[in-house]
Amino acid sequence: MSVAKTVEDLGAELGERIAATDEYERFEEAKRAVEESEEAQRRIDEFESLRAELTTARKTGDADQELVDEVRQAQHELHSLPEMAEFLDAQEAFQARLDAVNDAISSELVVDFGGEAGGCCKD
């Protein structure tokens, strides 16, 4: 005797299957490597601090090109770390896989499942 699966059951199964993809496993491994890297964490903190400083400076009208350049340089140094470069590549590949899943689901619906499924009455 087979039991009919609910949409929620299918959603849970989809989540399990996504978690078993090579792209997700690579993403999780790269994320762990960044989290465990003292150098990456130091550079992330530095970048976030500079970015917050720039955001505040923009709000008060005190932003200058020197600060913008510092933020860009900090981001470049962060992204140049091998573990961060791998994380960004893995993240991009995983996002592409999720986009493909979204497209497959959305092709059966009148709305973009991952984007506007909850929206109403947009022209």
N, C-alpha and C positions, 0 to 999 in steps of 0.2 A: 504494500500500500504506500503510495507516494503522497507526500504532503506538499501542497502548493506553497511556493515561496512568496513571501510578501515583498513589496518594494524595499522595505527596510532590510529584510534578509539579503536581498540582492545587493543593496548598498553596502552591507557589512562584508559580503563576499568580494565585492569590487575593491573595497579598502584592503582586504587581505591580499588580493591579487596584485594590487598596486605596490603594497609593501614588499612583495616577493620579486619585484622587477629588478633587473640589474641596475637600472638608473636610480632607483630608490636606495638600494644597498650601497651603491657608490656614493650617493649624496650623504647618507648617514655616516659612512666611513670617513669621508672628507670633513664633515662637520665635527666629528669626534677629534680628528687630527688638529683642527684649528682650535677647538676647545682645550686640548691638552698641550698646545704649544705656548710656552711662556712668551716667546717673542711675538707671536701673532696676537696674543691677548694684550700685551703691552702696546703694540701698534694700533690695535682696535681702540683701546682706551684713549690713546693720543689723538687718533683721528676723530673720535666722537667728541672729545673735549674741544678740539679746534672747530669742528662743525657747529657745536653748540655756541661757541664764541662768535662764529660768523653769523649764525642766525640771530643772536642778540644784537650784534653790531648792525645788521641790516634793519632790524626793527627800530633801532634808535638813530639810524642814518649815519652811523660811524664806520660802516664797512669800507675797507680800502682794498686796493689791488694786492697789496702785500699779504693781507690776511687770506684773501682768495687763493693766492699762490701757495701759501703755507698749507691750506686745506688740500689743494690739489696734489702737492708734493707728499703730504702724509698719506693720502689715498693711493698714490702711485707706489710709495714704499710698501704699504700694506698689501696691495695687489701683487707686488713683485715677489712676495714670499712664496716659495713653492707650495706650501700647504694651503695658502689662501688662493693661489691660482687654480689649484686642483679643486678646491671647494667651489669657486665661481664657475668652473667648467662643468662640474657635476650638477650644480644647481641649475644651470642652463639646460643641460640634457634632461634632467628630471622635469623641469617646467615644460619642455617640449613634449615629453611623454604625457604629462597631465593635460596639455592643450589638445593632444590627439584624442585622449579619452573624452574630454569635454566636447570636442567636435563630433565624436561618435554618438554620444548621448544627445547632443543638441540636434543632430540630423533627424531624430525622431520626434522632436518637439518643435513648437512654433517660436520658442525663445532660446536664447543662449543659456544653457543650463548653469554654467559656472559664472555667468555674468549678470544677467538681468532676470533670472527666473523669479525673483521676489518682487520685481518692479511692477508698476501698474500704469497703464494709460499713457505711455510715452509715444510721441509721434516721431 
